[in-house]
Amino acid sequence: MPRNAESTAFRSALEVIRGVEPRVADAIGAELADQRESLKLIASENYASPATLLAMGNWFSDKYAEGTIGRRFYAGCQNVDTVEALAAEHARELFGASHAYVQPHSGIDANLVAFWAILADRVEAPALQRAQARHVNDLTEADWFALRRELGDQRMLGMSLDAGGHLTHGFRPNISGKMFDQRSYGTDPATGLVDYDRVAEAAREFRPLVLVAGYSAYPRKINFRIMREIADSVGATFMVDMAHFAGLVAGKVFTGDFDPVPHAHIVTSTTHKSLRGPRGGLVLCGPELADQVDRGCPMVLGGPLPHVMAAKAVALAEARRPDFAGYARQIVDNAQALAEGLLRRGAKLVTGGTDNHLVLIDVTGYGLTGRQAEQALLDSGIVTNRNAVPQDPNGAWYTSGIRIGTPALTTRGLGTAEMDTTAELIHTVLSQTSAGVGPDGSASKAKYVLDPALADKVSRQASELLTGFPLYPDVELG
Ligand code: DSN
C-alpha cells in the first residue's frame, strides 16, 4: 500500500504511463532502482525533491511563452508569468541579485544568453549608436556586415580545461570557441591553485572583452574580488559560471570574496547540481545587463519550459529554507572527509585536497588512466566520471583523473563517517586494479584487470553502506 502522498503521486503517474507505453514506465522505475543502489559520486549530479520532480509533470509543458514576464509573443501566458516571476523572485532573494532570468534550459544555454547579453551591450549597442540606428534591421548592408565581423572578433579569457575550466568557456569544440578568440589561464604547476598574478598578466597581454571564472573540476575556491579587479584593470566584463558551486553560494558557505554575485557583472548557473533543483539554468545580473539578458528567448533559446520554471520556483524556495545552509555545509565537510580518507590511504589528489564539493584523484598514482579507473569503480557499484588533470599526459578522452563529488550522497544523508568508508572502497578498487595490455602486448589506456570477486564484494559493501540512507524513502513503486 502507498505510504503517503508522494508515493501515491508517483505510483499513479507510472500507472498512467504504463497504460500507453509500459517500457517507458519500466525504464523510469528501473532508473529509481539503479539510483537507489549505486554510490553516486558524480560531482554534477544530485537528487531533486519529490515536490521539484512533481512540479515538472503537468500542463505547463503544453504552453508556448516566448518573451519574458508580461511581454510575451503568445496570448494566455498569465500562469506562466506567475511561475516565472516566482522562480525569478526566489533566485533574486536567494542570491542577493538585482535581476534573475530563469528560462535557460541548461548551463550552456545560460552561458550563451550571458555571452550575447555582453556582446549586445559592449559591441552591438555602440555600433547601433555610431550608425544612428535603433535596431539591427535599420542598419545598411555594409554596417550590418561590419557589425557581424566585429561581434565575431571578440576575446575571452577563461580557465583552461585541464585546470578544471568548462568547455563552454570558449573552447573550440563548443560554439563559444567559434564565437570568441579564446585564451586560457591555467593553475600553478606546483600547487595546482589559480595564480592571480598570472591571470592578471594574461589579461594585460590579451585584453579580453570577457573574463570568465568558474569550473567543473577545480577543487578549490576562487577569489572573485581579485578576479573582478583584474577584469576592471583591462576593461573586461567579469562573468562567473557558478553551475557547480551554486548550492554552496546559496547555502552561504561561499561568502565575501568567494561569493560571485557581488563581484561579477553577470553570473550563470545550472539549477540541478549542488543547488538540487530541476535540470536547467539561470542568469543573474545587475540592471545594466538585465534588458539584454531578458532577450535570451528568442535570441538564443527556444521556447521557455514553463513546467521546468515551475520546478525551479519550488527548488529555489527549498534552497531559501534555513536547513539548506546545513546541507551546503555538510557537502563541503563530506568532500573534505573524503579527501582526507583518500590521502590517508595514499591517494594523490590534485591540489592536495578540497575547499568545495569535489575531489580530483590523480589516478596515475595507481598506475591507471582515468578511463580504467572509472570502469573499475563502476564494476564495483561506484559511479564517478573520469576527468583531465592539469597538464594531463593522457589527454581529454582517457584522462588521468577521477572526479568525485558529494552533493548527491549528502542529500541522501551520508556524513563524514560514511565518507571515510567510501574512501576505503574507492582506494581498495583502485589499488587492486591494474592496467591491461592491448592486442599487440603494448600498455592499453582502456583495458584493465580487476578480480570480479573483489568488484562484487565492494558492490555489496557499497549497497550495505546505502541501506541506512534510503533514497526517496516515502516512494514505493510496488
Ligand atoms: N556536465 C557537467 C559536469 O559534469 O560537470 C558540466 O557540463
Residues whose N, C-alpha, C, O or C-beta is under 5 A from the ligand:
A	BS01	DSN	S44 S216
